[in-house]
């Protein structure tokens, strides 16, 4: 019997305790020491969301759901999780697949939008440690119908938190992780793909003329160079200035809850909005939404079929 095809499900990674914050930052910063005040601030952020990142279990749930969806079509796949900056690392995941005598792998990052500064770095890690494995990369899936359906479902559900009389006019603020502006010099597709996702979601929502929507970036890095904008706080300020007193945030650049969502949006951005007299709510992340998982399962199957593996 042929060995199953491996599915490497990748995400950024995050500390599982406050004690892991400093070594995690060391990994993220390419082993450059982190200033003590930055370590303290980042620890405080993780303490505020429960003392750890939930990204590992969220990604494991996505991988498990993907495995179930793939098994349901009669083909043999084996999924593993690999993190770019923490355990279990991408190298460990590939070792696990080799131990299962798997030599053909479909790789997917649980971030739908492609950028050379993000997605390519995951597959560079894969290339460092593939050691004879044949890998079929899925580099983007920002218009996957299942993803769009999941986002529409989450937005529709979140709008029910508002009074019935105001639901039709609650503005939507779509967000994604900012990247350095220099990506624009090489015509990086990241901003365009984000705009395409937002446009497709808004079209599927069928919102009437009374609903405003905006896009903004969040979670810019701590460097001296300019990062992509506008910042989410500026977008909230603009909505407040326009007379809005509610806003629903949809972080479409992420697929699960982690510090950029649980702290940067739920705590920091919400507090900023409150100071502007605006009630801010956030959608549930798509996580392992059945529509998204079904779409990803078909995408993985297509990648394997294209290589003649199934």
Backbone as CSV, one residue per row, in Angstrom:
resi,resn,N_x,N_y,N_z,CA_x,CA_y,CA_z,C_x,C_y,C_z
1,UNK,0.852,-1.201,0.000,0.000,0.000,0.000,0.886,1.249,0.000
2,UNK,0.523,2.238,-0.807,1.305,3.475,-0.898,1.246,4.233,0.423
3,UNK,2.335,4.894,0.735,2.354,5.709,1.944,1.471,6.929,1.741
4,UNK,0.892,7.447,2.837,0.049,8.630,2.700,0.866,9.853,2.295
5,UNK,0.187,10.857,1.814,0.811,12.139,1.511,0.815,12.967,2.792
6,UNK,1.945,13.571,3.108,2.016,14.419,4.289,1.405,15.786,4.027
7,UNK,0.827,16.372,5.062,0.316,17.741,4.999,0.972,18.517,6.130
8,UNK,1.832,19.453,5.781,2.527,20.277,6.767,1.734,21.564,6.967
9,UNK,1.115,21.703,8.133,0.288,22.864,8.466,1.140,23.802,9.317
10,UNK,1.428,24.975,8.787,2.384,25.880,9.433,1.731,27.150,9.979
11,UNK,2.295,27.632,11.084,1.874,28.903,11.670,3.092,29.550,12.326
12,UNK,2.905,30.755,12.835,4.028,31.558,13.317,4.631,31.006,14.598
13,UNK,3.771,30.588,15.528,4.242,30.105,16.819,4.070,31.153,17.900
14,UNK,4.148,30.712,19.142,3.998,31.626,20.263,4.333,30.924,21.557
15,UNK,4.700,31.681,22.602,5.103,31.077,23.877,3.946,30.393,24.590
16,UNK,4.245,29.272,25.232,3.231,28.537,25.988,3.211,28.922,27.465
17,UNK,4.114,29.817,27.870,4.149,30.314,29.249,4.903,31.635,29.248
18,UNK,4.807,32.363,30.356,5.537,33.626,30.454,7.046,33.395,30.465
19,UNK,7.482,32.247,30.999,8.916,31.941,31.010,9.466,31.750,29.601
20,UNK,8.601,31.406,28.648,9.054,31.179,27.281,9.089,32.452,26.438
21,UNK,8.592,33.561,26.984,8.497,34.791,26.196,9.875,35.259,25.734
22,UNK,10.845,35.319,26.643,12.159,35.847,26.255,12.863,34.957,25.230
23,UNK,12.928,33.615,25.424,13.540,32.790,24.373,12.765,32.820,23.063
24,UNK,11.456,32.973,23.152,10.649,33.109,21.930,11.031,34.382,21.176
25,UNK,11.163,35.486,21.885,11.562,36.742,21.247,12.964,36.635,20.657
26,UNK,13.832,35.902,21.320,15.183,35.693,20.805,15.126,34.987,19.455
27,UNK,14.232,34.021,19.339,14.058,33.290,18.079,13.501,34.220,17.002
28,UNK,12.479,34.983,17.345,11.848,35.898,16.389,12.853,36.936,15.889
29,UNK,13.737,37.379,16.767,14.694,38.443,16.445,16.007,37.903,15.882
30,UNK,15.992,36.646,15.425,17.193,36.084,14.822,18.345,35.963,15.799
31,UNK,18.014,35.685,17.084,18.987,35.475,18.151,19.747,36.750,18.540
32,UNK,19.142,37.899,18.210,19.657,39.165,18.749,18.991,39.391,20.108
33,UNK,19.757,39.750,21.143,19.169,39.959,22.472,18.049,41.011,22.427
34,UNK,17.010,40.772,23.210,15.884,41.700,23.283,16.054,42.620,24.480
35,UNK,15.922,43.940,24.298,16.032,44.858,25.440,15.083,44.460,26.573
36,UNK,15.516,44.638,27.790,14.745,44.190,28.955,13.362,44.819,29.004
37,UNK,13.269,46.099,28.640,11.956,46.751,28.717,10.982,46.183,27.684
38,UNK,11.517,45.718,26.552,10.655,45.106,25.540,10.170,43.745,26.027
39,UNK,11.069,42.968,26.622,10.673,41.671,27.187,9.566,41.867,28.219
40,UNK,9.742,42.857,29.095,8.753,43.118,30.145,7.408,43.505,29.553
41,UNK,7.445,44.344,28.510,6.185,44.777,27.891,5.478,43.614,27.203
42,UNK,6.241,42.793,26.489,5.627,41.663,25.798,5.091,40.646,26.808
43,UNK,5.827,40.424,27.904,5.328,39.543,28.955,4.002,40.063,29.512
44,UNK,3.913,41.371,29.685,2.681,41.963,30.217,1.513,41.723,29.264
45,UNK,1.794,41.764,27.977,0.734,41.509,27.001,0.249,40.065,27.091
46,UNK,1.192,39.135,27.188,0.785,37.735,27.315,0.088,37.482,28.649
47,UNK,0.546,38.145,29.710,-0.117,37.999,31.010,-1.573,38.453,30.923
48,UNK,-1.799,39.505,30.144,-3.149,40.056,30.010,-4.097,39.135,29.247
49,UNK,-3.543,38.202,28.451,-4.412,37.288,27.695,-4.363,35.863,28.252
50,UNK,-3.883,35.744,29.508,-3.900,34.428,30.134,-2.541,33.799,30.343
51,UNK,-1.452,34.514,30.005,-0.112,34.023,30.293,0.505,33.146,29.225
52,UNK,-0.153,33.025,28.076,0.366,32.145,27.033,-0.345,32.451,25.721
53,UNK,0.225,31.920,24.616,-0.439,32.032,23.319,-1.231,30.757,23.040
54,UNK,-2.451,30.889,22.531,-3.227,29.700,22.175,-2.985,29.232,20.746
55,UNK,-1.971,29.776,20.070,-1.831,29.514,18.641,-1.537,28.043,18.340
56,UNK,-0.820,27.356,19.234,-0.503,25.954,18.949,-1.754,25.095,18.937
57,UNK,-2.568,25.179,19.989,-3.764,24.333,19.999,-4.769,24.734,18.921
58,UNK,-4.817,26.024,18.597,-5.714,26.455,17.523,-5.260,25.865,16.183
59,UNK,-3.942,25.889,15.951,-3.418,25.347,14.697,-3.556,23.830,14.670
60,UNK,-3.352,23.183,15.813,-3.541,21.735,15.882,-4.987,21.358,15.574
61,UNK,-5.933,22.173,16.055,-7.348,21.914,15.758,-7.612,22.071,14.257
62,UNK,-6.989,23.066,13.631,-7.125,23.245,12.183,-6.552,22.047,11.430
63,UNK,-5.367,21.597,11.862,-4.721,20.457,11.206,-5.546,19.187,11.381
64,UNK,-6.109,18.997,12.562,-6.931,17.818,12.826,-8.194,17.834,11.962
65,UNK,-8.834,19.003,11.871,-10.036,19.121,11.043,-9.701,18.891,9.575
66,UNK,-8.536,19.390,9.150,-8.102,19.203,7.768,-7.842,17.720,7.491
67,UNK,-7.221,17.054,8.446,-6.973,15.620,8.313,-8.291,14.852,8.146
68,UNK,-9.288,15.212,8.967,-10.593,14.538,8.891,-11.261,14.793,7.552
69,UNK,-11.191,16.034,7.079,-11.813,16.366,5.796,-11.131,15.634,4.649
70,UNK,-9.825,15.522,4.707,-9.084,14.823,3.656,-9.351,13.321,3.692
71,UNK,-9.449,12.758,4.887,-9.723,11.326,5.007,-11.105,10.979,4.498
72,UNK,-12.005,11.963,4.581,-13.373,11.710,4.149,-13.514,11.486,2.657
73,UNK,-12.511,11.881,1.878,-12.637,11.681,0.425,-11.945,10.401,-0.047
74,UNK,-11.564,9.535,0.931,-11.021,8.231,0.572,-9.543,8.205,0.271
75,UNK,-8.884,9.353,0.323,-7.445,9.396,0.066,-6.694,9.403,1.388
76,UNK,-5.441,9.033,1.345,-4.658,8.900,2.561,-3.711,10.082,2.734
77,UNK,-3.979,10.857,3.767,-3.141,12.006,4.101,-2.781,11.939,5.582
78,UNK,-1.634,12.510,5.934,-1.208,12.571,7.330,-0.752,13.989,7.630
79,UNK,-1.463,14.689,8.507,-1.151,16.095,8.770,-0.321,16.259,10.042
80,UNK,0.611,17.210,10.000,1.429,17.574,11.157,1.519,19.093,11.220
81,UNK,1.785,19.595,12.420,1.911,21.037,12.634,3.377,21.402,12.809
82,UNK,3.790,22.482,12.144,5.145,23.011,12.301,5.106,24.515,12.477
83,UNK,5.796,25.032,13.484,5.811,26.462,13.765,7.111,27.103,13.270
84,UNK,6.995,28.298,12.760,8.169,28.994,12.243,9.102,29.456,13.349
85,UNK,8.528,29.870,14.482,9.364,30.458,15.531,9.240,29.790,16.896
86,UNK,8.568,28.650,16.994,8.521,27.987,18.294,8.173,26.523,18.100
87,UNK,8.111,25.792,19.218,7.838,24.364,19.121,6.356,24.082,18.877
88,UNK,6.094,23.001,18.157,7.018,22.144,17.407,7.452,22.858,16.132
89,UNK,8.727,22.907,15.891,9.256,23.652,14.752,9.003,22.909,13.445
90,UNK,9.137,23.650,12.362,8.948,23.066,11.029,9.883,21.881,10.831
91,UNK,11.118,22.010,11.291,12.079,20.910,11.151,11.597,19.664,11.881
92,UNK,11.019,19.841,13.083,10.505,18.706,13.848,9.340,18.040,13.121
93,UNK,8.478,18.856,12.539,7.325,18.313,11.824,7.770,17.469,10.633
94,UNK,8.781,17.935,9.914,9.283,17.176,8.770,9.930,15.868,9.225
95,UNK,10.599,15.906,10.370,11.175,14.681,10.926,10.074,13.683,11.276
96,UNK,8.976,14.177,11.814,7.833,13.318,12.135,7.290,12.644,10.884
97,UNK,7.197,13.394,9.797,6.705,12.814,8.547,7.669,11.752,8.019
98,UNK,8.975,12.022,8.104,9.951,11.018,7.650,9.830,9.725,8.460
99,UNK,9.558,9.872,9.761,9.416,8.700,10.619,8.208,7.852,10.205
100,UNK,7.249,8.481,9.525,6.091,7.760,9.003,6.338,7.238,7.585
101,UNK,7.602,7.345,7.151,8.025,6.902,5.814,7.269,7.665,4.719
102,UNK,7.032,8.933,4.992,6.391,9.824,4.024,7.468,10.645,3.341
103,UNK,7.417,10.711,2.009,8.421,11.506,1.296,7.792,12.529,0.347
104,UNK,6.457,12.659,0.408,5.760,13.649,-0.413,4.844,14.467,0.493
105,UNK,4.999,15.793,0.449,4.344,16.653,1.426,3.711,17.867,0.742
106,UNK,2.487,18.164,1.119,1.851,19.419,0.722,2.004,20.388,1.893
107,UNK,2.549,21.560,1.647,2.751,22.552,2.703,1.770,23.701,2.577
108,UNK,1.166,24.090,3.712,0.228,25.219,3.707,0.436,26.040,4.977
109,UNK,0.492,27.352,4.814,0.601,28.270,5.950,-0.797,28.751,6.296
110,UNK,-1.130,28.776,7.587,-2.471,29.208,7.995,-2.566,30.728,8.019
111,UNK,-2.168,31.316,6.909,-2.289,32.745,6.640,-2.597,32.841,5.152
112,UNK,-3.754,33.370,4.771,-4.212,33.249,3.389,-3.510,34.139,2.366
113,UNK,-2.838,35.198,2.824,-2.329,36.217,1.903,-0.822,36.098,1.730
114,UNK,-0.394,36.112,0.494,1.025,35.910,0.188,1.824,37.206,0.294
115,UNK,2.990,37.094,0.903,4.013,38.131,0.840,5.365,37.442,0.873
116,UNK,6.307,38.021,0.157,7.665,37.466,0.199,8.256,37.561,1.608
117,UNK,7.784,38.548,2.394,8.312,38.742,3.742,7.644,37.854,4.779
118,UNK,6.643,37.092,4.373,5.985,36.214,5.337,5.949,34.781,4.822
119,UNK,5.136,34.515,3.825,4.945,33.135,3.362,6.241,32.529,2.847
120,UNK,7.018,33.286,2.114,8.272,32.735,1.590,9.230,32.308,2.703
121,UNK,9.155,32.977,3.855,10.049,32.616,4.946,9.703,31.249,5.529
122,UNK,8.441,30.894,5.494,8.039,29.550,5.939,8.630,28.495,5.013
123,UNK,8.489,28.718,3.719,8.964,27.710,2.782,10.492,27.696,2.675
124,UNK,11.137,28.794,3.061,12.598,28.767,3.173,13.011,27.830,4.295
125,UNK,12.257,27.865,5.402,12.511,26.928,6.506,12.301,25.492,6.045
126,UNK,11.251,25.273,5.275,10.995,23.937,4.745,12.172,23.483,3.892
127,UNK,12.645,24.363,3.013,13.751,24.004,2.130,15.023,23.675,2.921
128,UNK,15.224,24.355,4.053,16.404,24.098,4.887,16.406,22.673,5.436
129,UNK,15.195,22.149,5.687,15.102,20.891,6.441,14.381,19.773,5.689
130,UNK,14.114,19.955,4.405,13.322,18.959,3.687,14.092,17.662,3.467
131,UNK,15.415,17.727,3.259,16.289,16.549,3.188,15.671,15.397,2.407
132,UNK,15.427,15.625,1.133,14.931,14.556,0.272,13.428,14.494,0.128
133,UNK,12.710,15.226,0.967,11.252,15.253,0.837,10.856,16.093,-0.374
134,UNK,9.856,15.651,-1.095,9.299,16.444,-2.184,8.139,17.244,-1.613
135,UNK,8.161,18.563,-1.819,7.168,19.440,-1.191,6.402,20.228,-2.251
136,UNK,5.083,20.193,-2.144,4.206,20.993,-2.998,3.677,22.153,-2.154
137,UNK,4.132,23.381,-2.400,3.711,24.507,-1.560,2.389,25.129,-2.011
138,UNK,1.555,25.457,-1.044,0.367,26.282,-1.289,0.719,27.656,-0.720
139,UNK,0.922,28.624,-1.582,1.463,29.916,-1.144,0.389,30.977,-0.888
140,UNK,-0.799,30.779,-1.397,-1.854,31.773,-1.177,-3.220,31.122,-1.346
141,UNK,-4.184,31.617,-0.592,-5.556,31.105,-0.716,-6.560,32.164,-0.252
142,UNK,-6.237,33.410,-0.606,-7.011,34.543,-0.093,-8.401,34.665,-0.692
143,UNK,-8.663,34.004,-1.822,-10.009,34.034,-2.426,-10.655,32.653,-2.396
144,UNK,-10.165,31.776,-1.540,-10.767,30.456,-1.377,-12.239,30.633,-0.988
145,UNK,-13.168,30.088,-1.785,-14.596,30.280,-1.466,-14.961,29.880,-0.038
146,UNK,-14.339,28.813,0.473,-14.630,28.396,1.839,-14.182,29.415,2.877
147,UNK,-13.043,30.067,2.624,-12.584,31.131,3.528,-13.576,32.291,3.513
148,UNK,-13.981,32.698,2.327,-14.917,33.819,2.211,-16.242,33.491,2.889
149,UNK,-16.725,32.258,2.704,-17.980,31.842,3.338,-17.851,31.858,4.862
150,UNK,-16.690,31.404,5.370,-16.470,31.396,6.811,-16.447,32.815,7.371
151,UNK,-15.801,33.735,6.661,-15.752,35.129,7.114,-17.137,35.760,7.116
152,UNK,-17.904,35.514,6.079,-19.270,36.036,6.026,-20.093,35.489,7.187
153,UNK,-19.929,34.209,7.464,-20.658,33.579,8.571,-20.273,34.206,9.906
154,UNK,-18.985,34.419,10.125,-18.528,35.013,11.391,-19.021,36.453,11.536
155,UNK,-18.989,37.215,10.439,-19.455,38.608,10.490,-20.950,38.656,10.771
156,UNK,-21.708,37.835,10.081,-23.156,37.808,10.266,-23.509,37.455,11.705
157,UNK,-22.799,36.476,12.267,-23.056,36.081,13.648,-22.695,37.204,14.619
158,UNK,-21.579,37.884,14.383,-21.133,38.943,15.290,-22.065,40.150,15.274
159,UNK,-22.677,40.410,14.142,-23.586,41.562,14.052,-24.808,41.405,14.960
160,UNK,-25.136,40.164,15.326,-26.298,39.959,16.205,-26.035,40.472,17.618
161,UNK,-24.772,40.813,17.942,-24.494,41.386,19.268,-24.985,42.826,19.380
162,UNK,-25.264,43.435,18.246,-25.743,44.811,18.245,-27.269,44.830,18.204
163,UNK,-27.852,45.934,18.614,-29.313,46.075,18.575,-29.813,45.921,17.146
164,UNK,-30.956,45.288,17.002,-31.514,45.014,15.673,-31.615,46.286,14.837
165,UNK,-31.947,47.390,15.469,-32.153,48.638,14.739,-30.862,49.212,14.172
166,UNK,-29.702,48.802,14.720,-28.444,49.397,14.266,-27.577,48.435,13.455
167,UNK,-27.973,47.166,13.362,-27.129,46.163,12.710,-26.799,46.514,11.259
168,UNK,-27.740,47.083,10.546,-27.540,47.344,9.120,-26.524,48.455,8.864
169,UNK,-26.211,49.220,9.904,-25.311,50.359,9.700,-24.028,50.271,10.530
170,UNK,-23.819,49.177,11.249,-22.563,49.022,11.995,-21.412,48.941,10.988
171,UNK,-20.456,49.845,11.060,-19.343,49.787,10.096,-18.435,48.588,10.367
172,UNK,-17.851,48.073,9.293,-16.918,46.952,9.380,-15.497,47.465,9.217
173,UNK,-14.612,47.050,10.110,-13.199,47.400,9.997,-12.420,46.109,9.797
174,UNK,-11.951,45.891,8.574,-11.138,44.726,8.246,-9.679,45.048,8.558
175,UNK,-8.969,44.109,9.186,-7.575,44.366,9.542,-6.679,43.193,9.140
176,UNK,-5.381,43.489,9.052,-4.357,42.478,8.793,-3.052,42.989,9.384
177,UNK,-2.114,42.082,9.583,-0.821,42.454,10.150,-0.079,43.368,9.180
178,UNK,0.433,44.470,9.697,1.220,45.369,8.860,2.570,44.741,8.532
179,UNK,3.151,45.212,7.432,4.502,44.833,7.032,5.257,46.111,6.661
180,UNK,6.581,46.070,6.632,7.334,47.271,6.250,6.943,47.775,4.861
181,UNK,6.874,49.083,4.723,6.463,49.690,3.452,7.369,49.313,2.291
182,UNK,8.588,48.900,2.577,9.517,48.592,1.494,9.057,47.422,0.636
183,UNK,8.070,46.666,1.093,7.568,45.572,0.243,6.945,46.126,-1.031
184,UNK,6.507,47.392,-0.982,5.864,47.993,-2.156,6.864,48.226,-3.278
185,UNK,8.136,48.340,-2.941,9.160,48.596,-3.956,9.317,47.426,-4.917
186,UNK,8.961,46.232,-4.457,9.072,45.041,-5.308,7.708,44.545,-5.777
187,UNK,6.700,45.419,-5.690,5.335,45.071,-6.129,4.819,43.812,-5.432
188,UNK,5.125,43.702,-4.149,4.640,42.568,-3.358,3.109,42.545,-3.406
189,UNK,2.504,41.364,-3.625,1.051,41.295,-3.805,0.235,41.373,-2.522
190,UNK,0.878,41.446,-1.371,0.167,41.401,-0.086,-0.973,42.429,0.021
191,UNK,-0.731,43.727,-0.204,-1.847,44.686,-0.084,-2.965,44.414,-1.079
192,UNK,-2.615,44.025,-2.298,-3.633,43.753,-3.322,-4.488,42.562,-2.934
193,UNK,-3.864,41.511,-2.437,-4.621,40.327,-2.047,-5.555,40.620,-0.879
194,UNK,-5.101,41.430,0.062,-5.971,41.814,1.171,-7.192,42.588,0.667
195,UNK,-6.955,43.507,-0.260,-8.062,44.282,-0.829,-9.042,43.371,-1.561
196,UNK,-8.511,42.350,-2.240,-9.376,41.421,-2.960,-10.231,40.607,-1.996
197,UNK,-9.652,40.177,-0.883,-10.435,39.448,0.122,-11.545,40.313,0.678
198,UNK,-11.210,41.539,1.060,-12.215,42.453,1.614,-13.337,42.689,0.619
199,UNK,-12.975,42.959,-0.624,-13.993,43.216,-1.649,-14.909,42.000,-1.829
200,UNK,-14.319,40.809,-1.857,-15.116,39.595,-2.054,-16.048,39.338,-0.873
201,UNK,-15.579,39.595,0.338,-16.424,39.397,1.521,-17.580,40.390,1.521
202,UNK,-17.275,41.642,1.240,-18.323,42.678,1.226,-19.375,42.357,0.166
203,UNK,-18.945,41.895,-0.995,-19.900,41.514,-2.052,-20.806,40.385,-1.595
204,UNK,-20.234,39.404,-0.891,-21.021,38.263,-0.436,-21.952,38.629,0.718
205,UNK,-21.570,39.620,1.515,-22.441,40.067,2.599,-23.699,40.744,2.060
206,UNK,-23.551,41.361,0.887,-24.701,42.046,0.308,-25.156,43.218,1.150
207,UNK,-24.205,43.871,1.823,-24.558,45.001,2.691,-25.178,46.129,1.882
208,UNK,-26.168,46.742,2.444,-26.832,47.860,1.784,-25.979,49.107,1.843
209,UNK,-26.469,50.192,1.261,-25.690,51.437,1.211,-25.452,52.063,2.571
210,UNK,-26.171,51.583,3.602,-26.019,52.181,4.929,-24.805,51.696,5.689
211,UNK,-24.137,50.621,5.219,-22.996,50.095,5.958,-21.675,50.551,5.339
212,UNK,-20.855,51.161,6.168,-19.530,51.583,5.730,-18.537,50.489,6.073
213,UNK,-17.516,50.351,5.241,-16.440,49.428,5.592,-15.101,50.069,5.275
214,UNK,-14.106,49.696,6.077,-12.759,50.223,5.904,-11.756,49.092,6.107
215,UNK,-10.552,49.325,5.616,-9.463,48.385,5.858,-8.318,49.135,6.516
216,UNK,-7.651,48.483,7.474,-6.492,49.088,8.128,-5.534,47.988,8.562
217,UNK,-4.299,48.399,8.798,-3.284,47.465,9.287,-3.148,47.575,10.796
218,UNK,-2.651,46.515,11.406,-2.444,46.498,12.848,-1.106,45.838,13.166
219,UNK,-0.698,45.952,14.426,0.439,45.200,14.964,1.753,45.472,14.234
220,UNK,1.982,46.728,13.849,3.249,47.074,13.192,4.424,46.774,14.104
221,UNK,5.560,46.425,13.509,6.738,46.051,14.274,7.460,47.227,14.893
222,UNK,8.400,46.895,15.773,9.169,47.901,16.505,10.467,48.200,15.762
223,UNK,10.383,48.812,14.619,11.580,49.176,13.866,11.493,50.651,13.504
224,UNK,12.613,51.179,13.061,12.631,52.595,12.722,12.075,52.900,11.350
225,UNK,11.847,51.876,10.534,11.362,52.105,9.176,9.836,52.238,9.151
226,UNK,9.292,52.882,8.113,7.835,53.011,8.019,7.171,51.679,7.692
227,UNK,5.983,51.468,8.254,5.193,50.264,8.017,3.907,50.636,7.291
228,UNK,3.289,49.647,6.669,2.073,49.890,5.910,0.971,50.461,6.799
229,UNK,0.209,51.385,6.264,-0.914,51.993,6.959,-2.097,52.109,6.016
230,UNK,-3.220,52.644,6.514,-3.391,53.290,7.816,-3.438,52.281,8.956
231,UNK,-3.121,52.770,10.140,-3.186,51.942,11.331,-4.638,51.820,11.785
232,UNK,-4.952,50.715,12.438,-6.327,50.471,12.877,-6.836,51.577,13.805
233,UNK,-5.961,52.124,14.624,-6.398,53.203,15.515,-6.826,54.433,14.713
234,UNK,-6.098,54.724,13.637,-6.491,55.844,12.777,-7.852,55.589,12.144
235,UNK,-8.109,54.347,11.777,-9.409,54.012,11.172,-10.533,54.198,12.178
236,UNK,-10.301,53.789,13.420,-11.317,53.992,14.466,-11.555,55.481,14.685
237,UNK,-10.482,56.257,14.697,-10.610,57.712,14.866,-11.453,58.315,13.745
238,UNK,-11.214,57.859,12.514,-11.959,58.386,11.368,-13.435,58.017,11.465
239,UNK,-13.719,56.801,11.907,-15.115,56.394,12.063,-15.801,57.219,13.147
240,UNK,-15.083,57.447,14.246,-15.653,58.265,15.320,-15.915,59.686,14.835
241,UNK,-14.972,60.233,14.070,-15.133,61.595,13.547,-16.315,61.695,12.599
242,UNK,-16.638,60.569,11.941,-17.774,60.547,11.016,-19.100,60.315,11.735
243,UNK,-19.043,60.181,13.062,-20.262,60.049,13.843,-20.643,58.633,14.235
244,UNK,-19.827,57.670,13.890,-20.132,56.278,14.246,-19.831,56.033,15.721
245,UNK,-20.692,55.253,16.360,-20.491,54.907,17.769,-20.368,53.400,17.974
246,UNK,-20.296,52.667,16.877,-20.070,51.223,16.927,-19.132,50.846,15.789
247,UNK,-18.435,49.720,15.950,-17.604,49.187,14.877,-17.400,47.698,15.131
248,UNK,-17.434,46.929,14.060,-17.152,45.502,14.140,-15.835,45.233,13.421
249,UNK,-14.862,44.683,14.143,-13.547,44.400,13.570,-13.503,42.970,13.050
250,UNK,-13.015,42.810,11.821,-12.838,41.499,11.198,-11.370,41.358,10.813
251,UNK,-10.559,40.687,11.636,-9.124,40.537,11.325,-8.907,39.469,10.245
252,UNK,-9.094,39.852,8.989,-9.064,38.885,7.892,-7.667,38.381,7.560
253,UNK,-6.635,39.035,8.089,-5.275,38.591,7.824,-4.836,37.432,8.702
254,UNK,-5.660,37.060,9.683,-5.351,35.964,10.589,-6.464,34.927,10.512
255,UNK,-6.160,33.693,10.905,-7.207,32.673,10.903,-7.545,32.167,12.294
256,UNK,-6.755,32.529,13.314,-7.093,32.076,14.661,-6.697,33.137,15.682
257,UNK,-7.151,32.947,16.915,-6.822,33.874,17.989,-5.387,33.664,18.455
258,UNK,-4.673,34.774,18.625,-3.347,34.788,19.235,-3.125,36.208,19.734
259,UNK,-1.901,36.558,20.119,-1.703,37.822,20.816,-2.095,39.035,19.970
260,UNK,-1.877,38.964,18.651,-2.241,40.115,17.809,-3.749,40.344,17.766
261,UNK,-4.501,39.312,18.055,-5.962,39.444,18.105,-6.426,39.682,19.546
262,UNK,-5.987,38.819,20.450,-6.477,38.855,21.824,-6.001,40.078,22.600
263,UNK,-4.811,40.589,22.254,-4.342,41.795,22.920,-4.487,43.023,22.028
264,UNK,-3.897,42.976,20.831,-3.854,44.170,19.982,-5.250,44.663,19.604
265,UNK,-6.182,43.730,19.403,-7.554,44.125,19.053,-8.449,44.170,20.290
266,UNK,-8.518,43.031,20.999,-9.502,42.916,22.081,-9.219,43.823,23.267
267,UNK,-7.973,44.135,23.507,-7.635,44.985,24.650,-7.223,46.382,24.197
268,UNK,-6.143,46.461,23.407,-5.574,47.762,23.056,-6.497,48.576,22.147
269,UNK,-6.955,47.966,21.048,-7.793,48.716,20.114,-9.164,49.005,20.723
270,UNK,-9.691,48.052,21.502,-10.992,48.284,22.143,-10.902,49.438,23.137
271,UNK,-9.808,49.492,23.889,-9.627,50.595,24.841,-9.504,51.928,24.114
272,UNK,-8.787,51.917,22.987,-8.672,53.143,22.195,-10.045,53.582,21.692
273,UNK,-10.834,52.638,21.207,-12.169,52.957,20.700,-13.053,53.507,21.822
274,UNK,-12.955,52.902,22.993,-13.756,53.366,24.131,-13.435,54.819,24.444
275,UNK,-12.155,55.167,24.337,-11.767,56.550,24.582,-12.336,57.524,23.561
276,UNK,-12.683,56.998,22.387,-13.299,57.822,21.335,-14.828,57.743,21.388
277,UNK,-15.356,57.053,22.401,-16.800,56.917,22.519,-17.398,55.898,21.575
278,UNK,-16.586,54.916,21.157,-17.032,53.915,20.182,-17.046,52.531,20.830
279,UNK,-18.135,51.810,20.640,-18.207,50.422,21.087,-17.585,49.532,20.007
280,UNK,-16.532,48.782,20.362,-15.836,47.933,19.410,-16.073,46.466,19.744
281,UNK,-16.527,45.726,18.753,-16.675,44.279,18.870,-15.796,43.619,17.808
282,UNK,-15.482,42.343,18.012,-14.661,41.594,17.048,-15.362,40.299,16.685
283,UNK,-15.192,39.885,15.425,-15.754,38.600,15.004,-14.973,37.459,15.658
284,UNK,-15.616,36.308,15.789,-14.889,35.095,16.140,-13.987,34.763,14.961
285,UNK,-12.766,34.353,15.235,-11.862,34.018,14.133,-12.373,32.770,13.407
286,UNK,-11.940,32.597,12.162,-12.464,31.469,11.388,-11.996,30.135,11.959
287,UNK,-10.827,30.091,12.616,-10.351,28.881,13.286,-10.506,27.642,12.407
288,UNK,-11.329,26.679,12.840,-11.534,25.464,12.040,-12.951,25.423,11.471
289,UNK,-13.424,26.567,11.016,-14.767,26.662,10.416,-14.897,25.611,9.307
290,UNK,-15.981,24.837,9.306,-16.122,23.744,8.333,-15.987,24.170,6.873
291,UNK,-16.508,25.340,6.519,-16.426,25.782,5.121,-14.978,26.045,4.715
292,UNK,-14.229,26.694,5.596,-12.826,26.971,5.277,-12.018,25.680,5.206
293,UNK,-12.240,24.790,6.161,-11.502,23.530,6.187,-11.831,22.695,4.952
294,UNK,-13.084,22.655,4.551,-13.455,21.895,3.352,-12.770,22.461,2.122
295,UNK,-12.705,23.790,2.036,-12.031,24.414,0.899,-10.548,24.139,0.891
296,UNK,-9.924,24.188,2.070,-8.491,23.893,2.154,-8.210,22.428,1.821
297,UNK,-9.097,21.545,2.260,-8.919,20.123,1.959,-8.911,19.892,0.458
298,UNK,-9.796,20.558,-0.258,-9.832,20.408,-1.713,-8.580,21.014,-2.346
299,UNK,-8.106,22.130,-1.796,-6.881,22.759,-2.309,-5.676,21.849,-2.104
300,UNK,-5.592,21.214,-0.943,-4.502,20.272,-0.671,-4.591,19.086,-1.631
301,UNK,-5.809,18.576,-1.821,-5.997,17.448,-2.739,-5.578,17.818,-4.158
302,UNK,-5.927,19.031,-4.579,-5.565,19.489,-5.924,-4.044,19.582,-6.070
303,UNK,-3.367,20.080,-5.021,-1.908,20.195,-5.068,-1.266,18.814,-5.182
304,UNK,-1.830,17.835,-4.462,-1.299,16.470,-4.530,-1.598,15.831,-5.883
305,UNK,-2.794,16.080,-6.413,-3.158,15.522,-7.728,-2.255,16.093,-8.817
306,UNK,-1.936,17.400,-8.705,-1.102,18.034,-9.724,0.285,17.400,-9.807
307,UNK,0.750,16.820,-8.683,2.048,16.144,-8.655,1.931,14.644,-8.978
308,UNK,0.685,14.171,-9.167,0.496,12.753,-9.440,0.646,11.887,-8.205
309,UNK,0.436,12.472,-7.030,0.616,11.726,-5.783,-0.635,10.959,-5.371
310,UNK,-1.775,11.376,-5.855,-3.036,10.690,-5.515,-3.834,10.451,-6.786
